[in-house]
């Protein structure tokens, strides 16, 4: 019986986090309130607060949820790329390209809250440390791998900071080039 309660509690948290992400996607960081999340999720305000006792806890939960989602998507994409050189970096290219389309507004909103919560990026730093270790085990050409990763980070952060100067077509050309660079030495 305990396992069922835990699973249901985890499902409730996930439902609340998905609702919170939708509120942020639709209304930006300024629209994120416990009341808005309660309305979006269908939970009472007390139900939201039971799972996330403060707005800061909710924001941290959102970041942890997104970091886990990113890592899971990279893992799934990696499994499809196992026959290629450096499948983890191959997967990161694929997932980053998708996230620039689907999650850009969330990155912008979460970035806005970073000033008041300096440890907000820790879940992503932990995920990226694991990804870095996987890449180190998969390729001898770390200079090329890090240059490709740095390009991915640059594209992501320029989008999150609303300073990207690349059109959709230009960004697609960049991703194509990164894939070609990564696969350049493969026979």
C-alpha positions in Angstrom: 0.0 0.0 0.0 2.9 2.4 0.7 4.2 2.0 -2.9 0.8 3.0 -4.3 0.7 6.1 -2.1 4.2 7.1 -3.1 3.4 6.6 -6.8 0.3 8.6 -6.5 2.1 11.3 -4.6 4.8 11.4 -7.3 2.1 11.5 -10.0 0.5 14.5 -8.2 3.8 16.3 -8.1 4.4 15.6 -11.7 0.9 16.9 -12.6 1.5 20.0 -10.6 4.9 20.6 -12.2 3.5 20.1 -15.7 0.7 22.7 -14.8 3.3 25.1 -13.4 5.4 24.8 -16.6 2.3 25.5 -18.7 1.5 28.6 -16.6 5.1 29.8 -17.2 4.9 28.9 -20.9 1.7 30.9 -21.2 2.3 33.8 -18.8 6.0 34.0 -18.1 7.7 33.9 -14.8 5.6 36.8 -13.5 2.5 34.7 -14.0 3.7 31.9 -11.8 1.6 31.9 -8.6 0.4 29.1 -6.4 -3.2 30.1 -7.3 -2.5 30.0 -11.1 -0.9 26.6 -10.7 -3.8 25.3 -8.6 -6.2 26.5 -11.2 -4.2 25.0 -14.1 -3.6 21.7 -12.4 -7.1 21.2 -10.9 -5.6 20.8 -7.4 -6.7 23.0 -4.6 -4.2 25.6 -3.4 -3.7 23.5 -0.3 -2.9 20.5 -2.5 -0.3 22.4 -4.4 1.2 23.7 -1.1 1.2 20.2 0.4 3.5 19.1 -2.5 5.4 22.3 -2.8 5.4 24.4 0.4 6.5 27.6 -1.3 6.8 29.2 -4.6 10.6 28.7 -4.4 10.1 25.0 -3.8 7.8 24.9 -6.8 10.4 26.6 -9.0 13.2 24.3 -7.8 10.8 21.4 -8.5 10.2 22.7 -12.0 14.0 22.9 -12.7 14.6 19.5 -11.3 11.7 18.1 -13.4 13.1 19.8 -16.6 16.6 18.6 -15.9 15.3 15.0 -15.5 13.3 15.4 -18.6 16.3 16.6 -20.6 18.5 13.7 -19.3 15.8 11.2 -20.1 15.4 12.6 -23.6 19.2 12.5 -24.2 19.2 8.9 -22.9 16.5 7.8 -25.3 18.1 9.6 -28.2 21.5 8.1 -27.3 20.0 4.6 -27.4 19.0 5.3 -31.1 22.6 6.5 -31.8 24.6 3.7 -30.4 26.2 2.8 -33.7 27.6 6.3 -34.2 30.7 7.9 -32.8 30.0 9.6 -29.5 26.3 8.7 -29.2 25.8 10.9 -26.1 26.9 14.1 -28.0 24.9 13.0 -31.0 21.9 12.8 -28.7 22.6 16.1 -27.2 22.6 17.7 -30.6 19.2 16.2 -31.4 17.6 17.1 -28.0 19.0 20.6 -27.9 17.6 21.3 -31.4 14.2 20.2 -30.2 14.4 22.1 -26.9 15.2 25.3 -28.7 11.9 25.0 -30.4 9.8 23.6 -27.5 11.4 24.9 -24.3 12.9 28.3 -25.2 10.2 30.2 -23.4 10.6 28.1 -20.2 14.4 28.7 -20.3 13.8 32.5 -20.5 11.3 32.4 -17.7 13.5 30.3 -15.4 16.4 32.5 -16.1 14.4 35.4 -14.8 14.2 33.8 -11.4 17.9 32.8 -11.2 18.9 36.1 -9.5 16.8 35.3 -6.4 17.8 31.6 -6.4 21.5 31.2 -7.3 21.4 27.4 -6.9 18.6 27.0 -9.4 21.0 25.7 -12.1 22.4 22.9 -9.9 20.1 20.1 -11.3 21.2 20.9 -14.8 24.9 21.2 -13.8 24.6 17.7 -12.3 23.0 16.3 -15.4 25.6 17.9 -17.6 28.4 16.5 -15.4 27.1 13.0 -16.1 26.8 13.7 -19.8 30.3 15.1 -19.8 31.6 11.9 -18.3 29.8 9.8 -20.9 31.2 11.8 -23.7 34.7 11.5 -22.3 34.3 7.7 -22.3 33.0 7.7 -25.9 35.5 9.7 -27.8 39.3 10.4 -27.9 38.7 13.7 -29.8 37.6 15.8 -26.8 38.6 19.1 -28.4 36.1 18.5 -31.2 33.5 17.2 -28.7 33.8 20.2 -26.4 33.7 22.7 -29.4 30.4 21.1 -30.5 29.0 21.1 -27.0 30.0 24.7 -26.5 28.2 25.6 -29.8 25.1 23.8 -28.4 25.4 25.8 -25.1 25.8 29.0 -27.0 22.7 28.4 -29.1 20.7 27.5 -26.0 21.9 30.5 -23.9 21.5 33.0 -26.7 17.9 31.8 -27.0 17.3 32.0 -23.3 18.8 35.5 -23.1 16.7 36.6 -26.1 19.9 37.7 -28.0 20.0 35.1 -30.7 20.5 36.6 -34.2 20.0 33.4 -36.1 16.9 32.7 -38.1 15.3 29.2 -37.9 16.9 28.3 -41.2 20.3 29.5 -40.0 20.0 27.6 -36.8 19.0 24.4 -38.8 22.2 24.9 -40.9 24.2 25.2 -37.7 22.8 21.9 -36.3 23.4 20.2 -39.7 27.1 21.4 -39.6 27.5 20.2 -36.0 26.3 16.7 -36.9 28.6 16.7 -39.9 31.6 17.8 -37.8 30.9 15.1 -35.3 30.6 12.4 -37.9 33.5 13.7 -40.0 36.0 10.9 -39.1 33.5 8.1 -39.1 33.9 5.5 -41.8 
